[in-house]
Amino acid sequence: MIPTYSSAIVYIDLNGSNIPKINFWYPHELPEDVRTLIGMKCSSIISDDMSFIPEVLLVFPIPSLKLKMLIKYFEKYKTSEQEITCQSALIFLFPEEVDVIFYRYMSYIDSYFADTIKKIKELEANVSEEQMIFTEVIKLKDTLIESTEYLYSKSQFSLNSQSSQSFPTILESKVDPLSKFKVVILGDPSVGKTSSILRFTDNVFLRAYIPTMGLNITQKRFQINKNSLELVLWDIGGQQKFETIRKQFYEGASAYILLFDLTNAKSFAKIPKWHNDILNYLGNRSQINGYLIGNKIDLVKDRIVSVIDGIRLAKALDVDYFESSALTGHNIEFYFKKIANDLLQ
């Protein structure tokens, strides 16, 4: 069961202001400081360009609460006569341990948000009573909890029934904090960061590209040579507009992955920039392991970056080099286990 006490929903208007207007929240006992924190984070994500409305659901962490936010931004009219636009957002707060559900069923869950947003717009256009609007928001929360619980139980059953011979053993026991490592994955948008993580952690391939925008954190607990460890994989969005947010997530990294698309020369050319970005923030390069990964090796006919070019860049940056495919799974497990083994050493 998902602990419902840690689930909540918040409806806000941004209005181009640094201080969002919080229209409604549920449950009503959700603390004011939590509501304020949620509003400020939602505002900061699009603060550089208030005309920008992400079309996808965003998953964003609140580490201090051990929770995550599922954010759906949308645009509406303040009044039908004046046609003044307003940026708004619906935010669903949920326990971080079930975030894999939102990876797998993003479009499915997005449809619930879309239905509610349509109803909100209709009710506000008709100047309906606020309680009618808030009732729709509460219905969305209840639907999300019910659906997530169902999908989570379905997912757990699927994982328990699945053969794990080709993947590291998943451990139920606790991992020594000294064997828990943070790995940051960097690279341009759409090179395959999220898909590579999913292939490793859940043996699935994300066929629909979903821009991370902010951050997704995935944990994988397994065993190498009888040593228990946990990799905490930080999938950091590559969009330039999130550069100021991105850098705060580098702190505490034990290793980093620079990932590019073998069919995209631009993504390869940007690797030195990503390399400098993290090292300038973290400092001494000898204290952190780096790995260069060329993804989409399965697209043989579309390949642009050669093996030799990849090796040369890896040597110049003093990092290890691998090539992989998130689609087929080629080399994904191998290089993550190599990273884990290096960290154990």
N, C-alpha and C positions, 0 to 999 in steps of 0.2 A: 504493500500500500504506500502511496505517496503521502507524506505528512501534510494534510491540508492546512495546518496552522502556518506553514511556511509558504503557502501559495496565496497570491493576492493579485488584484487587478487595479490599474490606475488609468484614468482618462485625463489627458492634459491638453491645453492649448499653448503653443509656443509664441505666437504673435510677434515674432521678431525681437522678443525681449530676452534679456539675460535671465530674468526670473519668470519661469513658466507659470501659467495659471493652472492649478490643479482643480479640475472640475468635480471629480468624483473618485472615490476609492472604496474598495471592499476587500476584506472585512473592514468595518468602520473603526475597529480598534488598531488598525495599522498605524504605528507611531508617526508622529509628525516629522521627526528627523529622517525617518526612512522615506516618507513621501517626498520630502525636500531633496534628499539625495537622488532619488529616482528621477525627479524632474530636472535637476541640474545635469545629471549624466546624459539624459536624452537631449537636452539643449546643447551640450558641449559637442555631441557627435556631429551635429550639422551646423555648428555655430559659424564656420568659415563661409558658408553659403546657405543662407536661410531659404533660398529659392529651390534648393536641392531636396527632393523627396525620394529617398530610397524606395525602389519598387518591391523589394523583397523583405521578408522577415529577418530581423537582425538578432543575433544572440550576443549578449554582452554581460560580463561578470560583475558581481559586487562581492569581491573577496572578503570584505569585512563582515558580511552577513552569511557567507558561504552559500550564496544564492546567485541565480542568474536571471537576467531579464530577457524576455522575448518581446521585441519592440516592432510595432507596425506603425510607420508614419503614414499620414494621409493628408490630403488637402480638402478643404471645404470652404463654403461661403459663409461669411458672418451674417449677411442678410441677402435674400434673394433679389431685393430691389437694387442695392448698391453694388452687388457682385464684388465685394471685397474678400479676397482670399485669406485663409488662415491655415497655418500649419498646425496639425494636431497629431496626437499619438495615443495608441492604446498599448499599455505595458502589462505583460503577464509575468509575475514573479514566481519562480519555481525552484525546487531543490537542484543543486548543480549535478547531483549524481544521475539524474535522468536526462541530461542534455543530449545523449545519443539519440533519443527519440526524435528530437527536433532536427537532427541531421538526416535521419532516415525518412521522415514523413513530413518534410517541410511544406510541400505543395498541398498535402492533405490538410494540415493544420492551418495553412494560410487561407484556405477557403472559409473557415469559420470566422476569421478576422474580416474577410471581405464581406461576408453576409451581414455581420454586425455593423460594420462601417456604412454599408448601404442603408441600413435601417436608421442609424444615427443621423445621416444626412437628410433622409426623408423626414424624420421627426423634427429636426431643427429647422428645416425649410418651412414646415407647417406650423412652426412656433408651438410645438406641443409642450406639455408639461414636462419639467425636468425629470420627474420621477419615472415617466415612461422611457426616457432615454437611459436613465440609470438602471432600470430593470433590464434593458437589453445588454448593458455592460455586465451585469451580474450573471445573466444567462450565458454570456460568452465565457466567463470564468468557470462556471459549473460545467459547461461543455468541454472546456479544455482540460479540466481535472479528470472528468470522466473518460475522455478519449485518451489522455496520456496514460492513465492507469491501465486502461485496456491494452494500449499499444506496448506499454512497458512489460506487462505480464506476458503478452504475446512474444515480445522480443526475448525475454528471459527464457521462455519455453524453447524458442528456436535455438538460442545459444546453448542451452543445456542438452538439446538433442543433437547438436552438431558435432561431428567428429573433429577432434583437435590435434590429430597426428602431425599435421604440417605446420602447426603454430605452437609457440611457447606455451607451457602449462600455465593456466590462470590459477593464481593462488587465492585462497580465502583467508589465509592467515595475515596478520599485520606485518608490514615491512618496516625494518629498522629505518628511522629517519635518516641515518647516514647512507642508506642505500636508495634514497629517493632523489631523483635527478630531474631538474628542469631543462627541457630542450626547446629552444626557440626555432621555429621554422619561418624563414624569410624568403621573399621572392615576389616578382610582379604578379598582378592579378591573373587568374585563369591558367597558371602554369601547372596546377595540380597539387597544391599543398594540402587542401582539405581532403581530396580524393586519396592521396597517398596515406594520410593518417588513418582514414577510414579503412583502407585496405589492410593496414597493419592491425588496427585495434579490433575490427569487427569482421574482417574478411568480406567486405562489401565494396562495391564501386559506386560512387555518386555520379550518376549519369547526367544529371541536370546541374549546370554550373550555378552556384549560389555565392555571390560575392560576400566574403566574410565581413567586410566593412570595418569591424572592430576587432573582436578577439573571440576565439573559441578554445577552451581548454579541455583536453582529453587525457585520461589517465589509463595506463596499461601496466598491469602488475603481472610479472611472470618470473621464470627461473632460468638461470644460465649456469651450467656446471654446478648445480646444487646451491647456487647463491640466489637468494630472493632479492628482487629489486622492483622499483616502480619508476617508469618514465612518465613525467608530466609534460605533455606535448602542448606547447603554446603556438597555436595557429594564428599568426598575426596578419591582419589585412594589409594588402599591398598598395591600396589606393593612396595617392599623394595627399588627399584631403585629410587623412587620418595620421599624418606624420607626427604631429605633436602629441597625439594620444599614444601612438605606437611606442615611442621611446621609453615611456614609463614602465613598459612590460618587459624590458630587457634585464632589469635588475634581478640578480640571483641565478642567472642562467649558468648551467654546467657545461652546456654544449649548444652549438647552433648549426642549423642546416641551411645552406644557400641552394634554393631549388629553382631551376630554369626549365624551359620548354625546348627540347631539341629541335623542334620545328619552327621556333621563333627566335630569330637572331637578336631582336631587340631585348628579349628577356635575358639572353646570355650576356649581352653588352652591359646590362644594368647590374650584373653580379658584383663587380668591384664597388659599386656605390652602396649596395646592401652590406657588403663586407666592411667597408669603412664606417658605415652607419652604426653597426653594433659594436665594433672595436673602439671607436671614438667614445662611445658611451661607457663601455665596460673597462677600458684601459688595457692592462697588461695582457697581451695575446697569448702568452705562454701558459696562462692559467685556465684557458678554456679551449675545448676541442672544437674544431670546425670541419664541416663536410660539405662538399659540392656535389649536388645530385642533378643529373640530366634526366628529366622525365619524358615520357611518351616515346620510348624506344620502339614501341610497337608500330609507330607510323613511319615505316622504313622509307617509303617513297617520298614522304614529305620532309624528311630529315634535312636540316640545314647545317647544324653544328656538328663537326666531326669529332671522333674520339680523341684524335690528336689535339684539337683545339681545347677540348675539355681537360685533358691531362695537363696541358701547358698552363692553363689558367689555374688549375688546382695547385700546381707547383709554385706558381708565382704568389699565390695567396697562402701557401703553406698549409693546405688542407687536403684531406683524402678525397678521392673522386670515385663516384659510382654512376651507373646508368640504370634506369628503372622504368617500369610501366605500372601506373596505378590501375590501368584497365585490366591487364593480365595478371598483375601481382609480381611480375618478374623483378627479382632483387629487392623487393620492398622489405620482406622479413629479414633478409640477409643484412642489409645495411643498418636497420634499426638494432638488430642483435649485435652487430659490430660496434655501434655507438654505445650500447649498454655495456658490452664487455670492456671497451676502452675506459668507460667511466668507473667500472668496478676496480680496474687496475690502479 
